[in-house]
Amino acid sequence: MLAKTAESYGIKEDLARKVAVNVLLGSALVFANGGTTLEDAIARIATPGGTTEAAIKTFNKNDALLKLYKKAAAACIKRSEELGK
């Protein structure tokens, strides 16, 4: 989704994929060593008034991202239960 979004803004596919992979790897590394909360990571990464903060505010508005994750998790659980029958 990250790469497809970047492509929709005119970024070439190969660069969009590289950026998406690096964003995910960087995020994973922040949490891999433990001891970092989501709030700590956001505070370190999101400059007040900056682009990352703007994106996070969009995700958090009306719990939009949380609702999407819950919907996806519910679909996974439902399908898992169907497959288990």
N, C-alpha and C positions, 0 to 999 in steps of 0.2 A: 504494500500500500504506500509506503514512503516513496519508493521509486516511481510508482505510477503517478503519484501526486506531483512529484518533481517534474516528470515528463509533461504533465498537463500544463505546467508553467513554462514549457519550452526547453527544459534541460534535456540534453541528449541521453538516450537510454543507457549507454555505458557509464556515463558520469553519474547519472541518477542512481544506478545500481551501486556504484562505488560509495557514493555519499550515504545511501541507506544502510549499506553493510557497516560502514564506519560508525554511523550513529548507533546502531544496535550493538556493535562490539564495544564501543566506548561506554555505553550504558551498562552493559553486562560487566565490564571491568570495574566500574565504580562500585557495584554491589558484590562482586565476586569475593572480595577480601573481607567482607562483613563489616559490621560496625557502622555502616552508613544507612541512615533512614532515607525514605523518599523525600521527606522535607529537607533534610540536610543536603541532598544532591541538588534539589531544585534551588536552594539558597546559594549553592556554589556555582550553578550553571546559569541561572536566569538573572540577567542584569535588570534591576528595577527600570521599568519603562522600555525594556528592550524587546527584541523579536521573540525570544523563547518565552518570556513572561506573557506576551500577547497570545502565543499559541496555547500555553497552559491555561490561561483564563478562558479561552474558547473551549478547551476540553472540559473544564470545570463548570462552565455555565450550565445551570439546570442539571448538573450531574450527567451531562451528555455522554462522556466517555465511559463512566461507570455503568450507565444503563446499557450501553452497547456491549460492554464486557459481560454483564449479567445475562443479556439475551444470548450471546454466543455460548456462554457456559451452560445455560439451560438447554440449548440445542445439542451441545455435546453430551450432556447427561441423558437427555431423552434418547439420542441415537445409541448411546452406550447400553442403555437399558433394553432397547429394541434388539440390539445385536446379542445381548446376553440371554435372550429367550430361546 
